[in-house]
Amino acid sequence: MAAPAAAVAAKVAVEVARDKRLRTAVIAIALGGIFLLFAPVVLIMSIAEGGAEIDYGSTEVIAALAANMTDEQKEKMEYIDDVMKKLQAERDANAPDVDFIKIQVFYLCILYGKEKESDTFYEDFIGCFADAKDDGEVFSNIEDVFGVELTKEDRQDVAEFYAKSAERRGAMGDGDFNNLIAIAEAQLGKPYVFGAAGPDSFDCSGFVQYCFLHGLGKSVPRTAEAQQAACKAVKKSARKPGDLIFFQNTYKTGVSHVGIYIGENTMIHAPGSGDVVKYSKVTDRYYVKHFHSYGRFE
C-alpha cells in the first residue's frame, strides 16, 4: 500500500478541492491521523486513483502522505490542527456536552476554506451546537450565523463521515479509546523483549498491560492467556477498535499472543523476538492460521 500512497500523495487532500474526491480526502486525512489530535479517529474513505482503491485511513497511506507533503500542504494541515485546538478549547469552555468529533466533522465538511476572519468565529461556531436539539438545527444555525447555503451533498457528507467516525471509535468511549491508542502508538518501534512490560521494551501481553494501565488507568492481567480469560468474548462480527485479539499455538500450545485491534483489519502489537512494536494486518496468513478470538475488558 505504501508505494501507491506515495505516488498519489502530492495529488491528495490538502486543498479545499472543488474536485469532490479531493474534498473527501481532505476530511478523511485531517480526521485520519497526520496530527496526534486526529490520530484516534481514522476514517476510511476509498478513493479511486488510477484504477486502484486507496485506503486513506490505513497507517501505511497516512505515513506516506505525511512523508510526501509539500511545505504548503504541511502549512495547511497545521492550520487545520490549530483551528481544531481552538474549537476544542471553546467547546470545553462553553459546550462541554457536545461531541467534539461531530464539531470536527461539521467544520471540515462545511466551513473549512470558507470561514472569514472574525474575532468571534470559534465562539460563533460552537454556539451553533450549544442549544441545538438535533443536527438539522445545527445546519440551520450555521447557515444563519455564517451566511452559507448548505447543499444536500454537504448534509450527506456530514452524516457519512460522522457515521464512519462512530464505527472507528470503538469498544469504549471517545476519550478512553483516544487515550489507549495514543499510548499504544507512542510505543511504535520499541523492541520486543520476552518478559518485558515497558517502558523501553515489551512482550505482547506486557505491551497490552502497559497501554491499558497508562492509557486508561486500568490494571489487567500480565499474560496473554490470563488477559483472554479476563475478557468478555466478542464475536468477530461484533469486534470494535479497542478490543483485544488473541492468537494460539504460536510459540506454545494454547493462547500465546495478543494485540490491540484498532480497526480496518489492523492491530498494534509487540510481535516477537527480533521485531518491534508495530501495526500488522490481522488478515495476514500467519495471523489467520493462529487466530483464537476477540475479547473486551469491561
Secondary structure, 3 states (H helix, E strand, C coil): CHHHHHHHHCCCCCCCCCCHHHHHHHHHHHCCCCCCCCHHHCCCCEEEECCEEEECCCHHHHHHHHHHCCHHHHHHHHHHHHHHHHHHHHHHHHCCCCCHHHHHHHHHHHHCCCCCCCCCHHHHHHHHHHCCCCHHHHHHHHHHHHCCCCCHHHHHHHHHHHHHHHHHHCCCCHHHHHHHHHHHHHCCCCEECCCCECCCCECHHHHHHHHHHHHHCCCCCCCHHHHHHHCEEECHHHCCCCCEEEEECCCCCCEEEEEEEEECCEEEECCCCCCECEEEECCCHHHHHHEEEEEECC
